[in-house]
């Protein structure tokens, strides 16, 4: 009989607080994680000034931690959270400075990730990252956007007197 494995919460934050992340960089990271089947989005909280995307491990999630075939240890992490915002806030744990972006792996089966993933993450985000670690104590509930912070979507269609966007322009919402 095997004993339960210790799990960790891993938090990647910019070493200096970083900068506000452009939407394109956020989309790029989320697409890479999903396309490579490392972490697949399944829920989100979208406010006017911040976004949190919740992800579950994909079939290749073990490649964040080990090379080769997946070991039989259960899920390599329980949940991932990617947060980006227009303002810096205190990270959920660790001693890093306030930051406008972070990636948290909740309930990771390993205390660290592979260097190749760290490098990919730093390149996509365009900033140096620090890793903070703590023992896992459970997955907290997902954030709910307060009514006062909800994103106001513009009405669809052109208003009288306005012109439509240029050809090839596409607007996406998270």
CORMO-V971383 format. One record per residue. N is the residue number from 0. OMEGA is omega in degrees with one decimal (999 if undefined). Layout:
# CORMO-V971383
n=N omega=OMEGA
n=N omega=OMEGA
This chain:
# CORMO-V971383
n=0 omega=-179.0
n=1 omega=177.4
n=2 omega=178.0
n=3 omega=-178.7
n=4 omega=173.4
n=5 omega=177.7
n=6 omega=-174.8
n=7 omega=167.6
n=8 omega=-179.3
n=9 omega=-177.0
n=10 omega=175.6
n=11 omega=178.5
n=12 omega=176.5
n=13 omega=-178.1
n=14 omega=-176.7
n=15 omega=-176.0
n=16 omega=176.1
n=17 omega=-179.4
n=18 omega=175.9
n=19 omega=-174.7
n=20 omega=175.2
n=21 omega=179.5
n=22 omega=-179.1
n=23 omega=178.3
n=24 omega=177.5
n=25 omega=178.0
n=26 omega=-179.3
n=27 omega=179.6
n=28 omega=-179.6
n=29 omega=178.8
n=30 omega=179.8
n=31 omega=179.8
n=32 omega=-179.0
n=33 omega=-178.1
n=34 omega=178.9
n=35 omega=179.5
n=36 omega=175.9
n=37 omega=179.1
n=38 omega=-173.8
n=39 omega=179.7
n=40 omega=176.9
n=41 omega=178.7
n=42 omega=179.1
n=43 omega=171.0
n=44 omega=-174.7
n=45 omega=177.2
n=46 omega=-179.8
n=47 omega=-174.1
n=48 omega=179.0
n=49 omega=178.3
n=50 omega=170.1
n=51 omega=178.6
n=52 omega=-178.7
n=53 omega=-175.2
n=54 omega=173.9
n=55 omega=-179.2
n=56 omega=175.1
n=57 omega=-179.1
n=58 omega=-178.8
n=59 omega=-175.5
n=60 omega=179.3
n=61 omega=-178.9
n=62 omega=170.9
n=63 omega=-170.3
n=64 omega=-176.6
n=65 omega=175.6
n=66 omega=176.2
n=67 omega=-177.4
n=68 omega=-177.8
n=69 omega=174.7
n=70 omega=-178.7
n=71 omega=-179.0
n=72 omega=-172.7
n=73 omega=-178.2
n=74 omega=-179.8
n=75 omega=170.9
n=76 omega=-176.7
n=77 omega=-178.9
n=78 omega=174.1
n=79 omega=177.3
n=80 omega=175.1
n=81 omega=-179.5
n=82 omega=171.7
n=83 omega=-174.8
n=84 omega=178.4
n=85 omega=-178.7
n=86 omega=177.7
n=87 omega=176.3
n=88 omega=178.0
n=89 omega=176.3
n=90 omega=-177.1
n=91 omega=174.8
n=92 omega=-177.4
n=93 omega=-176.6
n=94 omega=-179.9
n=95 omega=178.3
n=96 omega=174.2
n=97 omega=-173.0
n=98 omega=177.3
n=99 omega=-178.1
n=100 omega=170.0
n=101 omega=173.4
n=102 omega=-179.4
n=103 omega=172.3
n=104 omega=-176.9
n=105 omega=177.5
n=106 omega=179.0
n=107 omega=179.2
n=108 omega=-178.4
n=109 omega=-179.4
n=110 omega=-178.4
n=111 omega=176.6
n=112 omega=176.7
n=113 omega=178.6
n=114 omega=179.8
n=115 omega=177.8
n=116 omega=176.9
n=117 omega=-178.9
n=118 omega=179.1
n=119 omega=-179.9
n=120 omega=179.4
n=121 omega=-179.5
n=122 omega=-178.6
n=123 omega=-179.0
n=124 omega=178.5
n=125 omega=178.9
n=126 omega=176.9
n=127 omega=-174.9
n=128 omega=173.0
n=129 omega=177.3
n=130 omega=173.6
n=131 omega=-174.4
n=132 omega=172.8
n=133 omega=175.5
n=134 omega=-178.9
n=135 omega=-179.6
n=136 omega=179.8
n=137 omega=-180.0
n=138 omega=178.9
n=139 omega=177.3
n=140 omega=177.9
n=141 omega=179.3
n=142 omega=174.4
n=143 omega=-177.6
n=144 omega=176.3
n=145 omega=-178.6
n=146 omega=-177.5
n=147 omega=-178.1
n=148 omega=-176.7
n=149 omega=178.8
n=150 omega=177.2
n=151 omega=-179.1
n=152 omega=177.1
n=153 omega=178.7
n=154 omega=179.6
n=155 omega=179.1
n=156 omega=-177.6
n=157 omega=174.9
n=158 omega=-178.6
n=159 omega=176.8
n=160 omega=-178.9
n=161 omega=177.3
n=162 omega=178.0
n=163 omega=178.8
n=164 omega=-179.9
n=165 omega=178.1
n=166 omega=178.1
n=167 omega=178.6
n=168 omega=178.7
n=169 omega=179.0
n=170 omega=178.9
n=171 omega=172.2
n=172 omega=176.3
n=173 omega=999
